[in-house]
Amino acid sequence: MTTKQFLTGLQRIVGEENVVFHPDDLLVFEYDGSVDRGLPQAVVFPASTDEVSRVIALAHRAGVPVVGRGTGTGLSGGAITPPGGIQVAFPRMNHILEVDTENRIAFVEPGVINLDLDTHVRKMGLRYAPDPSSQRACSLGGNIAENAGGPHCLAYGTTTNHVLGMEVVLEDGSVINLGSLARETVGYDLRGVFTGSEGTFGIATRIAVRLLPVPESVRTFLGIFPDVESACTAVSAVIEHGIVPAALEMIDALTIQAVQNVSDAGYPDDAGAVLLIELEGLQDEVDEIGGEVEAALWETGATQVRTAEAADEREQLWVGRKGALGALGSIAPNYFLVDGVVPRTKLAQVLGQVAEVSRKYNIPIANVFHAGDGNLHPCLLFDERQPGAIQKIVEAGTEVLQVCVDAGGTLTGEHGVGLEKKEQMPLVFSDDDMAAMLLVRQAFAPDNSLNPGKIFPDGKSHTPRAHPFAPGMTV
Ligand SMILES: Cc1cc2nc3c(=O)[nH]c(=O)nc-3n(C[C@H](O)[C@H](O)[C@H](O)COP(=O)(O)OP(=O)(O)OC[C@H]3O[C@@H](n4cnc5c(N)ncnc54)[C@H](O)[C@@H]3O)c2cc1C
């Protein structure tokens, strides 16, 4: 099949206007939120499972790799397309199909934006708990592929704890259903295996998610600390009280500076760290535990503690945290976010070692992270236009991951392995471990034509920016 025949075949399935292959139009699909780049041969916008199935079957026959694309907010290069591959994207499959309020289940298409689902079901007294900080932009399809977390996943668990089932198109175009709407499933938990498979097993086209009731009371605490060490002590103190907050987030001094550069979040100039803690539950419970949290913050050295219960006031306290990554743009044009996880008790020690890496490479590192989960997000700040900059931050990022692993942690808490961390997989997995994982992939995608080149080491990370007129782009 020639490239022209292939593209015409795609157009016949989804309509001419729903296949993009002009180099100028493709540029926005060249990247995600990571540092990797790869220009697809074409991007297809299907409107139904049937169209997805036919597109994927055609690509399979043509030997063309397929990458599912949500909204491209991924931070591990997951949606980056290998040479000659196409993307299947879901702006036309972005409908909330049904909300079953009695059984607290929503049925959605993969292109639904995370926050749109939550906003929609809140009108019915329900919520969708997993809330990545990117929730205004990221899609449910991308969330499932990455098993996304978020500030409130400390208490409620990550995406996998909220997905009941999904319809999936496999690499040959066949359509299967995983999971069940019943509380218990029979046989292998393939729904669980699929969640977090980073688009390598299949393309999710319809998803059933669990909804939770909106809690009676929510209270947010913002603690200002003179340094990261005392804020880390506060994290341990809160958890030692047996409290599981809905969220427990930390922002360090450099991030505070960035946040204050772009808007006044009310953080003092001399703040060394900020902790955000949110409690949810029955009013009496929140009152009682709230007192303990506040006491723990003062006892561990907070210089200020602010609390809010009304929705708009709580929103004010969250402003700095939610805008933190974007605010880093006021310090440097690019960031490379390392998604390491460490035992909570090692937070202070590991942050000290991260600061050493920063000094060694002369790279500013800002930290804004899910402290309650021990999920660090050191953001290495750089300018990709400087010669050798990418290589330097990748080296420094690898050293940060090594620090996390040495502390008993692991490579990723929520952003996935993708392209970015695949070469580091041997830090935590043996050859036999990875061989077992590959056998699972083989069961779903024996020809490895869905999102190939991700997760497993092959020496090909960090693809250079592709030239817009690369071979294969001339049709
Ligand atoms: C500012 C910022 C803050 C963030 N905060 C968080 C956070 O708090 N927690 C967190 O977990 N992540 C966070 N992220 C990372 C990112 O938003 C998540 O990984 C998100 O789940 C990606 O969704 P997406 O729609 O953008 O997917 P994309 O980036 O488009 O794709 C991600 C992966 O999903 C696959 N995929 C997409 N759709 C499908 C589908 N239908 N079927 C199968 N595979 C598919 C792709 O092939 C790719 O491998 C953040 C990112 C940014 C930029």
The ligand as an SDF file (V2000), in Angstrom:
LIG
                    3D

 53 58  0  0  0  0  0  0  0  0999 V2000
    0.7530   21.2000   34.2370 C   0  0  0  0  0  0  0  0  0  0  0  0
    0.6070   19.7050   34.2930 C   0  0  0  0  0  0  0  0  0  0  0  0
    0.2260   19.1080   35.4750 C   0  0  0  0  0  0  0  0  0  0  0  0
    0.0630   17.7210   35.5460 C   0  0  0  0  0  0  0  0  0  0  0  0
   -0.3480   17.1580   36.7130 N   0  0  0  0  0  0  0  0  0  0  0  0
   -0.5490   15.8300   36.7750 C   0  0  0  0  0  0  0  0  0  0  0  0
   -0.9870   15.2290   37.9970 C   0  0  0  0  0  0  0  0  0  0  0  0
   -1.2180   15.8820   39.0070 O   0  0  0  0  0  0  0  0  0  0  0  0
   -1.1630   13.8870   37.9920 N   0  0  0  0  0  0  0  0  0  0  0  0
   -0.9280   13.1140   36.8860 C   0  0  0  0  0  0  0  0  0  0  0  0
   -1.1070   11.9040   36.9520 O   0  0  0  0  0  0  0  0  0  0  0  0
   -0.4920   13.6640   35.7390 N   0  0  0  0  0  0  0  0  0  0  0  0
   -0.3110   14.9830   35.6430 C   0  0  0  0  0  0  0  0  0  0  0  0
    0.1280   15.5450   34.4740 N   0  0  0  0  0  0  0  0  0  0  0  0
    0.4430   14.6690   33.3220 C   0  0  0  0  0  0  0  0  0  0  0  0
   -0.7230   14.4500   32.3120 C   0  0  0  0  0  0  0  0  0  0  0  0
   -1.6700   15.4940   32.3810 O   0  0  0  0  0  0  0  0  0  0  0  0
   -1.3900   13.0980   32.5550 C   0  0  0  0  0  0  0  0  0  0  0  0
   -0.4800   12.0470   32.2920 O   0  0  0  0  0  0  0  0  0  0  0  0
   -2.6470   12.8520   31.7010 C   0  0  0  0  0  0  0  0  0  0  0  0
   -3.2370   11.6410   32.0960 O   0  0  0  0  0  0  0  0  0  0  0  0
   -2.3780   12.8120   30.2010 C   0  0  0  0  0  0  0  0  0  0  0  0
   -3.6130   12.9260   29.5320 O   0  0  0  0  0  0  0  0  0  0  0  0
   -3.6810   13.4540   28.0310 P   0  0  0  0  0  0  0  0  0  0  0  0
   -5.1070   13.4060   27.6050 O   0  0  0  0  0  0  0  0  0  0  0  0
   -2.9990   14.7310   27.8850 O   0  0  0  0  0  0  0  0  0  0  0  0
   -2.8890   12.2810   27.2960 O   0  0  0  0  0  0  0  0  0  0  0  0
   -1.7150   12.3850   26.2130 P   0  0  0  0  0  0  0  0  0  0  0  0
   -0.5550   13.1340   26.7410 O   0  0  0  0  0  0  0  0  0  0  0  0
   -2.2730   12.8130   24.9100 O   0  0  0  0  0  0  0  0  0  0  0  0
   -1.3370   10.8360   26.0960 O   0  0  0  0  0  0  0  0  0  0  0  0
   -0.8050   10.1670   27.2120 C   0  0  0  0  0  0  0  0  0  0  0  0
   -0.7680    8.6650   26.9100 C   0  0  0  0  0  0  0  0  0  0  0  0
   -2.1000    8.1990   26.7890 O   0  0  0  0  0  0  0  0  0  0  0  0
   -2.2420    7.4300   25.5870 C   0  0  0  0  0  0  0  0  0  0  0  0
   -3.6450    7.5720   25.1940 N   0  0  0  0  0  0  0  0  0  0  0  0
   -4.3390    8.7180   25.0110 C   0  0  0  0  0  0  0  0  0  0  0  0
   -5.6230    8.4330   24.7430 N   0  0  0  0  0  0  0  0  0  0  0  0
   -5.7440    7.0790   24.7500 C   0  0  0  0  0  0  0  0  0  0  0  0
   -6.8130    6.1830   24.5470 C   0  0  0  0  0  0  0  0  0  0  0  0
   -8.0410    6.5910   24.2790 N   0  0  0  0  0  0  0  0  0  0  0  0
   -6.5790    4.8600   24.6450 N   0  0  0  0  0  0  0  0  0  0  0  0
   -5.3330    4.4130   24.9300 C   0  0  0  0  0  0  0  0  0  0  0  0
   -4.2730    5.2130   25.1270 N   0  0  0  0  0  0  0  0  0  0  0  0
   -4.4850    6.5250   25.0370 C   0  0  0  0  0  0  0  0  0  0  0  0
   -1.2190    8.0470   24.6460 C   0  0  0  0  0  0  0  0  0  0  0  0
   -0.8650    7.1590   23.6180 O   0  0  0  0  0  0  0  0  0  0  0  0
   -0.0740    8.3230   25.6020 C   0  0  0  0  0  0  0  0  0  0  0  0
    0.6780    7.1570   25.7780 O   0  0  0  0  0  0  0  0  0  0  0  0
    0.3080   16.9250   34.3870 C   0  0  0  0  0  0  0  0  0  0  0  0
    0.6860   17.5360   33.1950 C   0  0  0  0  0  0  0  0  0  0  0  0
    0.8420   18.9140   33.1400 C   0  0  0  0  0  0  0  0  0  0  0  0
    1.2510   19.5330   31.8390 C   0  0  0  0  0  0  0  0  0  0  0  0
  1  2  1  0
  2  3  1  0
  2 52  2  0
  3  4  2  0
  4  5  1  0
  4 50  1  0
  5  6  2  0
  6  7  1  0
  6 13  1  0
  7  8  2  0
  7  9  1  0
  9 10  1  0
 10 11  2  0
 10 12  1  0
 12 13  2  0
 13 14  1  0
 14 15  1  0
 14 50  1  0
 15 16  1  0
 16 17  1  0
 16 18  1  0
 18 19  1  0
 18 20  1  0
 20 21  1  0
 20 22  1  0
 22 23  1  0
 23 24  1  0
 24 25  2  0
 24 26  1  0
 24 27  1  0
 27 28  1  0
 28 29  2  0
 28 30  1  0
 28 31  1  0
 31 32  1  0
 32 33  1  0
 33 34  1  0
 33 48  1  0
 34 35  1  0
 35 36  1  0
 35 46  1  0
 36 37  1  0
 36 45  1  0
 37 38  2  0
 38 39  1  0
 39 40  1  0
 39 45  2  0
 40 41  1  0
 40 42  2  0
 42 43  1  0
 43 44  2  0
 44 45  1  0
 46 47  1  0
 46 48  1  0
 48 49  1  0
 50 51  2  0
 51 52  1  0
 52 53  1  0
M  END
$$$$
